[in-house]
Amino acid sequence: DDNNNTTNSEFQGEWSGTFSGDDNGTWTASINSNGDVSGTSYSTIFNDNYSLEGSVSFSGQFQATIGTTSGGSVFTGQLNGNSGSGMWVNSGAMMSGSWSGNKD
């Protein structure tokens, strides 16, 4: 049962970081004991804040959507201990790049 694997996630806590590429900015997120991710992202290109929602698996596989599913960016990557990194893609705007962050 995969649901038991994410209980009391080792990644639980407050996270923050940056992203770069075709867009750049900052993000902050909270991860709860079930591995649910919620937070906000700020884009310097669009000069706006966006909601961030996603999840992290027990093994640290990270996926989150920033903005809307149809018009936003999808962040994927890997968390290891107190740091993480990966790639992001906004297919609607034909933009992409990389992200990184750390547990605060």
PyRosetta script that sets phi, psi and omega in degrees:
from pyrosetta import init, pose_from_sequence

init()
pose = pose_from_sequence("DDNNNTTNSEFQGEWSGTFSGDDNGTWTASINSNGDVSGTSYSTIFNDNYSLEGSVSFSGQFQATIGTTSGGSVFTGQLNGNSGSGMWVNSGAMMSGSWSGNKD")
pose.set_psi(1, 110.7)
pose.set_omega(1, -176.8)
pose.set_phi(2, -64.2)
pose.set_psi(2, -27.2)
pose.set_omega(2, -177.1)
pose.set_phi(3, -61.4)
pose.set_psi(3, -32.4)
pose.set_omega(3, 179.9)
pose.set_phi(4, -71.3)
pose.set_psi(4, -23.8)
pose.set_omega(4, -176.5)
pose.set_phi(5, -70.0)
pose.set_psi(5, -24.2)
pose.set_omega(5, -174.9)
pose.set_phi(6, -98.0)
pose.set_psi(6, -3.8)
pose.set_omega(6, 180.0)
pose.set_phi(7, -67.6)
pose.set_psi(7, 138.8)
pose.set_omega(7, -177.2)
pose.set_phi(8, 54.9)
pose.set_psi(8, 53.4)
pose.set_omega(8, -178.5)
pose.set_phi(9, -55.1)
pose.set_psi(9, 133.3)
pose.set_omega(9, 177.1)
pose.set_phi(10, -65.8)
pose.set_psi(10, -14.0)
pose.set_omega(10, -178.3)
pose.set_phi(11, -92.7)
pose.set_psi(11, 1.8)
pose.set_omega(11, -178.9)
pose.set_phi(12, -55.9)
pose.set_psi(12, 134.2)
pose.set_omega(12, 177.9)
pose.set_phi(13, 141.0)
pose.set_psi(13, -165.3)
pose.set_omega(13, -178.7)
pose.set_phi(14, -98.6)
pose.set_psi(14, 134.4)
pose.set_omega(14, -179.0)
pose.set_phi(15, -127.1)
pose.set_psi(15, 153.8)
pose.set_omega(15, 174.5)
pose.set_phi(16, -154.8)
pose.set_psi(16, 157.2)
pose.set_omega(16, -179.5)
pose.set_phi(17, -176.4)
pose.set_psi(17, -164.1)
pose.set_omega(17, -177.1)
pose.set_phi(18, -131.5)
pose.set_psi(18, 161.7)
pose.set_omega(18, 171.4)
pose.set_phi(19, -135.3)
pose.set_psi(19, 154.5)
pose.set_omega(19, -177.3)
pose.set_phi(20, -148.1)
pose.set_psi(20, 172.0)
pose.set_omega(20, -176.9)
pose.set_phi(21, 128.2)
pose.set_psi(21, -132.3)
pose.set_omega(21, 178.6)
pose.set_phi(22, -68.4)
pose.set_psi(22, -22.7)
pose.set_omega(22, 171.6)
pose.set_phi(23, -131.9)
pose.set_psi(23, 160.3)
pose.set_omega(23, 176.7)
pose.set_phi(24, -148.1)
pose.set_psi(24, 159.3)
pose.set_omega(24, -178.4)
pose.set_phi(25, 165.9)
pose.set_psi(25, -155.4)
pose.set_omega(25, -175.5)
pose.set_phi(26, -129.4)
pose.set_psi(26, 161.7)
pose.set_omega(26, 175.8)
pose.set_phi(27, -146.2)
pose.set_psi(27, 152.3)
pose.set_omega(27, 172.5)
pose.set_phi(28, -135.7)
pose.set_psi(28, 146.3)
pose.set_omega(28, -178.8)
pose.set_phi(29, -152.4)
pose.set_psi(29, 150.6)
pose.set_omega(29, 172.0)
pose.set_phi(30, -109.4)
pose.set_psi(30, 135.6)
pose.set_omega(30, 175.6)
pose.set_phi(31, -114.9)
pose.set_psi(31, 125.3)
pose.set_omega(31, -179.3)
pose.set_phi(32, -91.1)
pose.set_psi(32, -178.1)
pose.set_omega(32, -173.9)
pose.set_phi(33, -66.3)
pose.set_psi(33, -19.0)
pose.set_omega(33, 178.1)
pose.set_phi(34, -91.0)
pose.set_psi(34, -2.5)
pose.set_omega(34, -178.8)
pose.set_phi(35, 88.2)
pose.set_psi(35, 9.6)
pose.set_omega(35, 176.1)
pose.set_phi(36, -76.0)
pose.set_psi(36, 136.4)
pose.set_omega(36, -177.2)
pose.set_phi(37, -113.1)
pose.set_psi(37, 131.9)
pose.set_omega(37, 173.3)
pose.set_phi(38, -145.9)
pose.set_psi(38, 143.1)
pose.set_omega(38, -178.8)
pose.set_phi(39, 179.5)
pose.set_psi(39, -155.3)
pose.set_omega(39, -179.3)
pose.set_phi(40, -138.3)
pose.set_psi(40, 158.3)
pose.set_omega(40, 178.3)
pose.set_phi(41, -134.0)
pose.set_psi(41, 142.9)
pose.set_omega(41, 176.7)
pose.set_phi(42, -116.7)
pose.set_psi(42, 125.7)
pose.set_omega(42, 178.9)
pose.set_phi(43, -101.0)
pose.set_psi(43, 124.1)
pose.set_omega(43, 176.8)
pose.set_phi(44, -75.7)
pose.set_psi(44, -28.4)
pose.set_omega(44, 178.9)
pose.set_phi(45, -67.3)
pose.set_psi(45, -47.4)
pose.set_omega(45, -177.6)
pose.set_phi(46, -93.7)
pose.set_psi(46, -4.2)
pose.set_omega(46, 178.8)
pose.set_phi(47, 49.4)
pose.set_psi(47, 51.3)
pose.set_omega(47, -176.4)
pose.set_phi(48, -151.9)
pose.set_psi(48, 158.8)
pose.set_omega(48, 175.7)
pose.set_phi(49, -100.2)
pose.set_psi(49, 145.5)
pose.set_omega(49, -179.1)
pose.set_phi(50, -134.4)
pose.set_psi(50, 150.1)
pose.set_omega(50, 176.7)
pose.set_phi(51, -76.8)
pose.set_psi(51, 151.0)
pose.set_omega(51, -179.2)
pose.set_phi(52, -126.1)
pose.set_psi(52, 123.8)
pose.set_omega(52, 179.8)
pose.set_phi(53, -136.5)
pose.set_psi(53, 138.1)
pose.set_omega(53, 178.3)
pose.set_phi(54, -179.1)
pose.set_psi(54, -154.5)
pose.set_omega(54, -178.3)
pose.set_phi(55, -155.3)
pose.set_psi(55, 160.0)
pose.set_omega(55, 174.0)
pose.set_phi(56, -130.5)
pose.set_psi(56, 134.6)
pose.set_omega(56, -178.6)
pose.set_phi(57, -79.3)
pose.set_psi(57, 171.0)
pose.set_omega(57, 178.8)
pose.set_phi(58, -59.0)
pose.set_psi(58, -32.6)
pose.set_omega(58, -179.2)
pose.set_phi(59, -86.6)
pose.set_psi(59, -0.7)
pose.set_omega(59, 175.2)
pose.set_phi(60, 97.7)
pose.set_psi(60, 6.1)
pose.set_omega(60, 176.2)
pose.set_phi(61, -70.5)
pose.set_psi(61, 122.8)
pose.set_omega(61, -172.6)
pose.set_phi(62, -110.4)
pose.set_psi(62, 135.3)
pose.set_omega(62, 172.5)
pose.set_phi(63, -146.3)
pose.set_psi(63, 132.2)
pose.set_omega(63, 178.4)
pose.set_phi(64, -147.7)
pose.set_psi(64, 149.4)
pose.set_omega(64, 174.5)
pose.set_phi(65, -106.9)
pose.set_psi(65, 132.4)
pose.set_omega(65, 176.3)
pose.set_phi(66, -110.6)
pose.set_psi(66, 127.4)
pose.set_omega(66, -173.6)
pose.set_phi(67, 81.4)
pose.set_psi(67, -144.8)
pose.set_omega(67, -178.6)
pose.set_phi(68, -93.0)
pose.set_psi(68, 156.0)
pose.set_omega(68, 179.2)
pose.set_phi(69, -60.5)
pose.set_psi(69, -36.3)
pose.set_omega(69, -176.7)
pose.set_phi(70, -82.9)
pose.set_psi(70, -34.9)
pose.set_omega(70, -174.6)
pose.set_phi(71, -118.9)
pose.set_psi(71, 12.6)
pose.set_omega(71, -175.6)
pose.set_phi(72, -108.6)
pose.set_psi(72, -166.0)
pose.set_omega(72, -178.9)
pose.set_phi(73, -109.2)
pose.set_psi(73, 145.9)
pose.set_omega(73, 175.1)
pose.set_phi(74, -109.7)
pose.set_psi(74, 121.7)
pose.set_omega(74, 177.6)
pose.set_phi(75, -100.8)
pose.set_psi(75, 128.8)
pose.set_omega(75, 174.2)
pose.set_phi(76, -131.2)
pose.set_psi(76, 151.7)
pose.set_omega(76, 178.6)
pose.set_phi(77, 171.3)
pose.set_psi(77, -156.5)
pose.set_omega(77, -173.5)
pose.set_phi(78, -136.5)
pose.set_psi(78, 131.9)
pose.set_omega(78, 171.3)
pose.set_phi(79, -100.3)
pose.set_psi(79, 136.4)
pose.set_omega(79, 176.7)
pose.set_phi(80, -133.8)
pose.set_psi(80, 111.1)
pose.set_omega(80, -179.4)
pose.set_phi(81, 63.1)
pose.set_psi(81, -116.5)
pose.set_omega(81, -176.8)
pose.set_phi(82, -106.2)
pose.set_psi(82, 19.3)
pose.set_omega(82, 178.1)
pose.set_phi(83, -142.8)
pose.set_psi(83, 163.9)
pose.set_omega(83, 179.4)
pose.set_phi(84, -158.2)
pose.set_psi(84, 161.0)
pose.set_omega(84, 177.4)
pose.set_phi(85, -161.5)
pose.set_psi(85, 165.1)
pose.set_omega(85, 179.1)
pose.set_phi(86, 173.5)
pose.set_psi(86, -158.1)
pose.set_omega(86, -176.1)
pose.set_phi(87, -119.4)
pose.set_psi(87, 158.0)
pose.set_omega(87, 172.6)
pose.set_phi(88, -133.7)
pose.set_psi(88, 151.3)
pose.set_omega(88, 180.0)
pose.set_phi(89, -139.5)
pose.set_psi(89, 131.8)
pose.set_omega(89, 168.9)
pose.set_phi(90, -116.9)
pose.set_psi(90, 93.3)
pose.set_omega(90, -172.5)
pose.set_phi(91, -68.3)
pose.set_psi(91, -32.4)
pose.set_omega(91, -179.9)
pose.set_phi(92, -63.9)
pose.set_psi(92, -38.4)
pose.set_omega(92, -179.6)
pose.set_phi(93, -96.1)
pose.set_psi(93, 1.7)
pose.set_omega(93, -177.4)
pose.set_phi(94, 52.8)
pose.set_psi(94, 48.6)
pose.set_omega(94, 179.9)
pose.set_phi(95, -124.2)
pose.set_psi(95, 151.7)
pose.set_omega(95, 177.6)
pose.set_phi(96, -159.1)
pose.set_psi(96, 171.0)
pose.set_omega(96, 178.8)
pose.set_phi(97, 173.6)
pose.set_psi(97, -157.6)
pose.set_omega(97, -177.8)
pose.set_phi(98, -125.7)
pose.set_psi(98, 162.5)
pose.set_omega(98, 177.6)
pose.set_phi(99, -139.7)
pose.set_psi(99, 157.8)
pose.set_omega(99, 172.9)
pose.set_phi(100, -151.7)
pose.set_psi(100, 160.7)
pose.set_omega(100, -179.6)
pose.set_phi(101, -168.6)
pose.set_psi(101, 174.3)
pose.set_omega(101, -179.3)
pose.set_phi(102, -141.7)
pose.set_psi(102, 154.9)
pose.set_omega(102, 173.4)
pose.set_phi(103, -75.9)
pose.set_psi(103, 131.2)
pose.set_omega(103, -176.6)
pose.set_phi(104, -74.7)
pose.dump_pdb("model.pdb")
